[in-house]
């Protein structure tokens, strides 16, 4: 069975150019602040994400605190992605250590 792994904020920051970052927080939270180049992922655009994202592309799932991202990462891993990560500490940990952007 496909599995996800955990990844730290610092490792995501180092590898940001090679990772697809999906933010599963609610659209309002995402709009107020999110990681650079992150895509807000929800039930409405999940099918489109699956269609356009190569299964060889590493994916990082981000939520508020790193809890619900684990379940979402498992679902994405089950879709055949080779490398799926749940970012420990979530967006709140990122916000403390790294730059954020807003819409």
Phi and psi in radians as a Rosetta constraint file:
Dihedral C 1 N 2 CA 2 C 2 CIRCULARHARMONIC -1.146 0.35
Dihedral N 2 CA 2 C 2 N 3 CIRCULARHARMONIC 2.471 0.35
Dihedral C 2 N 3 CA 3 C 3 CIRCULARHARMONIC -2.263 0.35
Dihedral N 3 CA 3 C 3 N 4 CIRCULARHARMONIC 2.699 0.35
Dihedral C 3 N 4 CA 4 C 4 CIRCULARHARMONIC -1.754 0.35
Dihedral N 4 CA 4 C 4 N 5 CIRCULARHARMONIC 2.882 0.35
Dihedral C 4 N 5 CA 5 C 5 CIRCULARHARMONIC -2.212 0.35
Dihedral N 5 CA 5 C 5 N 6 CIRCULARHARMONIC 2.858 0.35
Dihedral C 5 N 6 CA 6 C 6 CIRCULARHARMONIC -1.517 0.35
Dihedral N 6 CA 6 C 6 N 7 CIRCULARHARMONIC 2.606 0.35
Dihedral C 6 N 7 CA 7 C 7 CIRCULARHARMONIC -2.455 0.35
Dihedral N 7 CA 7 C 7 N 8 CIRCULARHARMONIC 2.537 0.35
Dihedral C 7 N 8 CA 8 C 8 CIRCULARHARMONIC -1.513 0.35
Dihedral N 8 CA 8 C 8 N 9 CIRCULARHARMONIC 2.810 0.35
Dihedral C 8 N 9 CA 9 C 9 CIRCULARHARMONIC -1.000 0.35
Dihedral N 9 CA 9 C 9 N 10 CIRCULARHARMONIC -0.763 0.35
Dihedral C 9 N 10 CA 10 C 10 CIRCULARHARMONIC -1.136 0.35
Dihedral N 10 CA 10 C 10 N 11 CIRCULARHARMONIC -0.656 0.35
Dihedral C 10 N 11 CA 11 C 11 CIRCULARHARMONIC -1.189 0.35
Dihedral N 11 CA 11 C 11 N 12 CIRCULARHARMONIC -0.665 0.35
Dihedral C 11 N 12 CA 12 C 12 CIRCULARHARMONIC -1.105 0.35
Dihedral N 12 CA 12 C 12 N 13 CIRCULARHARMONIC -0.754 0.35
Dihedral C 12 N 13 CA 13 C 13 CIRCULARHARMONIC -1.059 0.35
Dihedral N 13 CA 13 C 13 N 14 CIRCULARHARMONIC -0.696 0.35
Dihedral C 13 N 14 CA 14 C 14 CIRCULARHARMONIC -1.211 0.35
Dihedral N 14 CA 14 C 14 N 15 CIRCULARHARMONIC -0.565 0.35
Dihedral C 14 N 15 CA 15 C 15 CIRCULARHARMONIC -1.878 0.35
Dihedral N 15 CA 15 C 15 N 16 CIRCULARHARMONIC 0.252 0.35
Dihedral C 15 N 16 CA 16 C 16 CIRCULARHARMONIC -0.951 0.35
Dihedral N 16 CA 16 C 16 N 17 CIRCULARHARMONIC -0.594 0.35
Dihedral C 16 N 17 CA 17 C 17 CIRCULARHARMONIC -1.151 0.35
Dihedral N 17 CA 17 C 17 N 18 CIRCULARHARMONIC -0.465 0.35
Dihedral C 17 N 18 CA 18 C 18 CIRCULARHARMONIC -1.776 0.35
Dihedral N 18 CA 18 C 18 N 19 CIRCULARHARMONIC -0.078 0.35
Dihedral C 18 N 19 CA 19 C 19 CIRCULARHARMONIC -1.833 0.35
Dihedral N 19 CA 19 C 19 N 20 CIRCULARHARMONIC 2.558 0.35
Dihedral C 19 N 20 CA 20 C 20 CIRCULARHARMONIC -1.681 0.35
Dihedral N 20 CA 20 C 20 N 21 CIRCULARHARMONIC 2.081 0.35
Dihedral C 20 N 21 CA 21 C 21 CIRCULARHARMONIC -1.784 0.35
Dihedral N 21 CA 21 C 21 N 22 CIRCULARHARMONIC 2.131 0.35
Dihedral C 21 N 22 CA 22 C 22 CIRCULARHARMONIC -2.003 0.35
Dihedral N 22 CA 22 C 22 N 23 CIRCULARHARMONIC 2.263 0.35
Dihedral C 22 N 23 CA 23 C 23 CIRCULARHARMONIC -1.864 0.35
Dihedral N 23 CA 23 C 23 N 24 CIRCULARHARMONIC 2.050 0.35
Dihedral C 23 N 24 CA 24 C 24 CIRCULARHARMONIC -1.724 0.35
Dihedral N 24 CA 24 C 24 N 25 CIRCULARHARMONIC 0.200 0.35
Dihedral C 24 N 25 CA 25 C 25 CIRCULARHARMONIC -1.218 0.35
Dihedral N 25 CA 25 C 25 N 26 CIRCULARHARMONIC 2.934 0.35
Dihedral C 25 N 26 CA 26 C 26 CIRCULARHARMONIC -1.131 0.35
Dihedral N 26 CA 26 C 26 N 27 CIRCULARHARMONIC 2.686 0.35
Dihedral C 26 N 27 CA 27 C 27 CIRCULARHARMONIC -0.995 0.35
Dihedral N 27 CA 27 C 27 N 28 CIRCULARHARMONIC -0.592 0.35
Dihedral C 27 N 28 CA 28 C 28 CIRCULARHARMONIC -1.186 0.35
Dihedral N 28 CA 28 C 28 N 29 CIRCULARHARMONIC -0.747 0.35
Dihedral C 28 N 29 CA 29 C 29 CIRCULARHARMONIC -1.129 0.35
Dihedral N 29 CA 29 C 29 N 30 CIRCULARHARMONIC -0.739 0.35
Dihedral C 29 N 30 CA 30 C 30 CIRCULARHARMONIC -1.055 0.35
Dihedral N 30 CA 30 C 30 N 31 CIRCULARHARMONIC -0.781 0.35
Dihedral C 30 N 31 CA 31 C 31 CIRCULARHARMONIC -1.138 0.35
Dihedral N 31 CA 31 C 31 N 32 CIRCULARHARMONIC -0.587 0.35
Dihedral C 31 N 32 CA 32 C 32 CIRCULARHARMONIC -1.308 0.35
Dihedral N 32 CA 32 C 32 N 33 CIRCULARHARMONIC -0.567 0.35
Dihedral C 32 N 33 CA 33 C 33 CIRCULARHARMONIC -2.966 0.35
Dihedral N 33 CA 33 C 33 N 34 CIRCULARHARMONIC 2.384 0.35
Dihedral C 33 N 34 CA 34 C 34 CIRCULARHARMONIC -2.679 0.35
Dihedral N 34 CA 34 C 34 N 35 CIRCULARHARMONIC 2.991 0.35
Dihedral C 34 N 35 CA 35 C 35 CIRCULARHARMONIC -1.236 0.35
Dihedral N 35 CA 35 C 35 N 36 CIRCULARHARMONIC 2.588 0.35
Dihedral C 35 N 36 CA 36 C 36 CIRCULARHARMONIC -0.996 0.35
Dihedral N 36 CA 36 C 36 N 37 CIRCULARHARMONIC 2.388 0.35
Dihedral C 36 N 37 CA 37 C 37 CIRCULARHARMONIC 1.142 0.35
Dihedral N 37 CA 37 C 37 N 38 CIRCULARHARMONIC 0.205 0.35
Dihedral C 37 N 38 CA 38 C 38 CIRCULARHARMONIC -1.359 0.35
Dihedral N 38 CA 38 C 38 N 39 CIRCULARHARMONIC 2.562 0.35
Dihedral C 38 N 39 CA 39 C 39 CIRCULARHARMONIC -1.882 0.35
Dihedral N 39 CA 39 C 39 N 40 CIRCULARHARMONIC 2.323 0.35
Dihedral C 39 N 40 CA 40 C 40 CIRCULARHARMONIC -1.350 0.35
Dihedral N 40 CA 40 C 40 N 41 CIRCULARHARMONIC 2.072 0.35
Dihedral C 40 N 41 CA 41 C 41 CIRCULARHARMONIC -1.925 0.35
Dihedral N 41 CA 41 C 41 N 42 CIRCULARHARMONIC 2.273 0.35
Dihedral C 41 N 42 CA 42 C 42 CIRCULARHARMONIC -2.570 0.35
Dihedral N 42 CA 42 C 42 N 43 CIRCULARHARMONIC -3.110 0.35
Dihedral C 42 N 43 CA 43 C 43 CIRCULARHARMONIC -1.051 0.35
Dihedral N 43 CA 43 C 43 N 44 CIRCULARHARMONIC -0.535 0.35
Dihedral C 43 N 44 CA 44 C 44 CIRCULARHARMONIC -1.225 0.35
Dihedral N 44 CA 44 C 44 N 45 CIRCULARHARMONIC -0.566 0.35
Dihedral C 44 N 45 CA 45 C 45 CIRCULARHARMONIC -2.004 0.35
Dihedral N 45 CA 45 C 45 N 46 CIRCULARHARMONIC 0.176 0.35
Dihedral C 45 N 46 CA 46 C 46 CIRCULARHARMONIC -1.104 0.35
Dihedral N 46 CA 46 C 46 N 47 CIRCULARHARMONIC -0.766 0.35
Dihedral C 46 N 47 CA 47 C 47 CIRCULARHARMONIC -1.085 0.35
Dihedral N 47 CA 47 C 47 N 48 CIRCULARHARMONIC -0.734 0.35
Dihedral C 47 N 48 CA 48 C 48 CIRCULARHARMONIC -1.130 0.35
Dihedral N 48 CA 48 C 48 N 49 CIRCULARHARMONIC -0.689 0.35
Dihedral C 48 N 49 CA 49 C 49 CIRCULARHARMONIC -1.026 0.35
Dihedral N 49 CA 49 C 49 N 50 CIRCULARHARMONIC -0.800 0.35
Dihedral C 49 N 50 CA 50 C 50 CIRCULARHARMONIC -1.083 0.35
Dihedral N 50 CA 50 C 50 N 51 CIRCULARHARMONIC -0.672 0.35
Dihedral C 50 N 51 CA 51 C 51 CIRCULARHARMONIC -1.186 0.35
Dihedral N 51 CA 51 C 51 N 52 CIRCULARHARMONIC -0.692 0.35
Dihedral C 51 N 52 CA 52 C 52 CIRCULARHARMONIC -1.657 0.35
Dihedral N 52 CA 52 C 52 N 53 CIRCULARHARMONIC -0.183 0.35
Dihedral C 52 N 53 CA 53 C 53 CIRCULARHARMONIC -1.781 0.35
Dihedral N 53 CA 53 C 53 N 54 CIRCULARHARMONIC 2.082 0.35
Dihedral C 53 N 54 CA 54 C 54 CIRCULARHARMONIC -1.058 0.35
Dihedral N 54 CA 54 C 54 N 55 CIRCULARHARMONIC 2.452 0.35
Dihedral C 54 N 55 CA 55 C 55 CIRCULARHARMONIC -1.159 0.35
Dihedral N 55 CA 55 C 55 N 56 CIRCULARHARMONIC -0.275 0.35
Dihedral C 55 N 56 CA 56 C 56 CIRCULARHARMONIC -1.501 0.35
Dihedral N 56 CA 56 C 56 N 57 CIRCULARHARMONIC -0.160 0.35
Dihedral C 56 N 57 CA 57 C 57 CIRCULARHARMONIC -1.374 0.35
Dihedral N 57 CA 57 C 57 N 58 CIRCULARHARMONIC 2.189 0.35
Dihedral C 57 N 58 CA 58 C 58 CIRCULARHARMONIC -1.161 0.35
Dihedral N 58 CA 58 C 58 N 59 CIRCULARHARMONIC 2.345 0.35
Dihedral C 58 N 59 CA 59 C 59 CIRCULARHARMONIC -2.061 0.35
Dihedral N 59 CA 59 C 59 N 60 CIRCULARHARMONIC 2.335 0.35
Dihedral C 59 N 60 CA 60 C 60 CIRCULARHARMONIC -1.996 0.35
Dihedral N 60 CA 60 C 60 N 61 CIRCULARHARMONIC 2.228 0.35
Dihedral C 60 N 61 CA 61 C 61 CIRCULARHARMONIC -1.773 0.35
Dihedral N 61 CA 61 C 61 N 62 CIRCULARHARMONIC 2.296 0.35
Dihedral C 61 N 62 CA 62 C 62 CIRCULARHARMONIC -2.173 0.35
Dihedral N 62 CA 62 C 62 N 63 CIRCULARHARMONIC 2.342 0.35
Dihedral C 62 N 63 CA 63 C 63 CIRCULARHARMONIC -2.211 0.35
Dihedral N 63 CA 63 C 63 N 64 CIRCULARHARMONIC -2.704 0.35
Dihedral C 63 N 64 CA 64 C 64 CIRCULARHARMONIC -1.235 0.35
Dihedral N 64 CA 64 C 64 N 65 CIRCULARHARMONIC -0.928 0.35
Dihedral C 64 N 65 CA 65 C 65 CIRCULARHARMONIC -2.258 0.35
Dihedral N 65 CA 65 C 65 N 66 CIRCULARHARMONIC 0.153 0.35
Dihedral C 65 N 66 CA 66 C 66 CIRCULARHARMONIC 1.569 0.35
Dihedral N 66 CA 66 C 66 N 67 CIRCULARHARMONIC 0.288 0.35
Dihedral C 66 N 67 CA 67 C 67 CIRCULARHARMONIC -1.758 0.35
Dihedral N 67 CA 67 C 67 N 68 CIRCULARHARMONIC -1.070 0.35
Dihedral C 67 N 68 CA 68 C 68 CIRCULARHARMONIC -1.195 0.35
Dihedral N 68 CA 68 C 68 N 69 CIRCULARHARMONIC -0.362 0.35
Dihedral C 68 N 69 CA 69 C 69 CIRCULARHARMONIC -1.127 0.35
Dihedral N 69 CA 69 C 69 N 70 CIRCULARHARMONIC -0.437 0.35
Dihedral C 69 N 70 CA 70 C 70 CIRCULARHARMONIC -1.155 0.35
Dihedral N 70 CA 70 C 70 N 71 CIRCULARHARMONIC -0.768 0.35
Dihedral C 70 N 71 CA 71 C 71 CIRCULARHARMONIC -1.152 0.35
Dihedral N 71 CA 71 C 71 N 72 CIRCULARHARMONIC -0.757 0.35
Dihedral C 71 N 72 CA 72 C 72 CIRCULARHARMONIC -1.121 0.35
Dihedral N 72 CA 72 C 72 N 73 CIRCULARHARMONIC -0.690 0.35
Dihedral C 72 N 73 CA 73 C 73 CIRCULARHARMONIC -1.086 0.35
Dihedral N 73 CA 73 C 73 N 74 CIRCULARHARMONIC -0.680 0.35
Dihedral C 73 N 74 CA 74 C 74 CIRCULARHARMONIC -1.098 0.35
Dihedral N 74 CA 74 C 74 N 75 CIRCULARHARMONIC -0.754 0.35
Dihedral C 74 N 75 CA 75 C 75 CIRCULARHARMONIC -1.072 0.35
Dihedral N 75 CA 75 C 75 N 76 CIRCULARHARMONIC -0.774 0.35
Dihedral C 75 N 76 CA 76 C 76 CIRCULARHARMONIC -1.139 0.35
Dihedral N 76 CA 76 C 76 N 77 CIRCULARHARMONIC -0.725 0.35
Dihedral C 76 N 77 CA 77 C 77 CIRCULARHARMONIC -1.043 0.35
Dihedral N 77 CA 77 C 77 N 78 CIRCULARHARMONIC -0.642 0.35
Dihedral C 77 N 78 CA 78 C 78 CIRCULARHARMONIC -1.220 0.35
Dihedral N 78 CA 78 C 78 N 79 CIRCULARHARMONIC -0.223 0.35
Dihedral C 78 N 79 CA 79 C 79 CIRCULARHARMONIC -1.494 0.35
Dihedral N 79 CA 79 C 79 N 80 CIRCULARHARMONIC 0.090 0.35
Dihedral C 79 N 80 CA 80 C 80 CIRCULARHARMONIC 1.747 0.35
Dihedral N 80 CA 80 C 80 N 81 CIRCULARHARMONIC 0.145 0.35
Dihedral C 80 N 81 CA 81 C 81 CIRCULARHARMONIC -1.272 0.35
Dihedral N 81 CA 81 C 81 N 82 CIRCULARHARMONIC 2.412 0.35
Dihedral C 81 N 82 CA 82 C 82 CIRCULARHARMONIC -1.326 0.35
Dihedral N 82 CA 82 C 82 N 83 CIRCULARHARMONIC -0.647 0.35
Dihedral C 82 N 83 CA 83 C 83 CIRCULARHARMONIC -2.306 0.35
Dihedral N 83 CA 83 C 83 N 84 CIRCULARHARMONIC 2.002 0.35
Dihedral C 83 N 84 CA 84 C 84 CIRCULARHARMONIC -2.264 0.35
Dihedral N 84 CA 84 C 84 N 85 CIRCULARHARMONIC 2.336 0.35
Dihedral C 84 N 85 CA 85 C 85 CIRCULARHARMONIC -2.179 0.35
Dihedral N 85 CA 85 C 85 N 86 CIRCULARHARMONIC 2.597 0.35
Dihedral C 85 N 86 CA 86 C 86 CIRCULARHARMONIC -1.918 0.35
Dihedral N 86 CA 86 C 86 N 87 CIRCULARHARMONIC 2.173 0.35
Dihedral C 86 N 87 CA 87 C 87 CIRCULARHARMONIC -1.408 0.35
Dihedral N 87 CA 87 C 87 N 88 CIRCULARHARMONIC 2.074 0.35
Dihedral C 87 N 88 CA 88 C 88 CIRCULARHARMONIC -1.084 0.35
Dihedral N 88 CA 88 C 88 N 89 CIRCULARHARMONIC 2.332 0.35
Dihedral C 88 N 89 CA 89 C 89 CIRCULARHARMONIC 1.511 0.35
Dihedral N 89 CA 89 C 89 N 90 CIRCULARHARMONIC -0.248 0.35
Dihedral C 89 N 90 CA 90 C 90 CIRCULARHARMONIC 1.099 0.35
Dihedral N 90 CA 90 C 90 N 91 CIRCULARHARMONIC -2.873 0.35
Dihedral C 90 N 91 CA 91 C 91 CIRCULARHARMONIC -1.077 0.35
Dihedral N 91 CA 91 C 91 N 92 CIRCULARHARMONIC -0.595 0.35
Dihedral C 91 N 92 CA 92 C 92 CIRCULARHARMONIC -1.100 0.35
Dihedral N 92 CA 92 C 92 N 93 CIRCULARHARMONIC -0.641 0.35
Dihedral C 92 N 93 CA 93 C 93 CIRCULARHARMONIC -1.210 0.35
Dihedral N 93 CA 93 C 93 N 94 CIRCULARHARMONIC -0.702 0.35
Dihedral C 93 N 94 CA 94 C 94 CIRCULARHARMONIC -1.054 0.35
Dihedral N 94 CA 94 C 94 N 95 CIRCULARHARMONIC -0.806 0.35
Dihedral C 94 N 95 CA 95 C 95 CIRCULARHARMONIC -1.010 0.35
Dihedral N 95 CA 95 C 95 N 96 CIRCULARHARMONIC -0.582 0.35
Dihedral C 95 N 96 CA 96 C 96 CIRCULARHARMONIC -1.287 0.35
Dihedral N 96 CA 96 C 96 N 97 CIRCULARHARMONIC -0.408 0.35
Dihedral C 96 N 97 CA 97 C 97 CIRCULARHARMONIC -2.083 0.35
Dihedral N 97 CA 97 C 97 N 98 CIRCULARHARMONIC -0.350 0.35
Dihedral C 97 N 98 CA 98 C 98 CIRCULARHARMONIC -2.359 0.35
Dihedral N 98 CA 98 C 98 N 99 CIRCULARHARMONIC 2.851 0.35
Dihedral C 98 N 99 CA 99 C 99 CIRCULARHARMONIC -1.238 0.35
Dihedral N 99 CA 99 C 99 N 100 CIRCULARHARMONIC 2.627 0.35
Dihedral C 99 N 100 CA 100 C 100 CIRCULARHARMONIC -2.188 0.35
Dihedral N 100 CA 100 C 100 N 101 CIRCULARHARMONIC 2.822 0.35
Dihedral C 100 N 101 CA 101 C 101 CIRCULARHARMONIC -2.226 0.35
Dihedral N 101 CA 101 C 101 N 102 CIRCULARHARMONIC 2.802 0.35
Dihedral C 101 N 102 CA 102 C 102 CIRCULARHARMONIC -2.308 0.35
Dihedral N 102 CA 102 C 102 N 103 CIRCULARHARMONIC 2.737 0.35
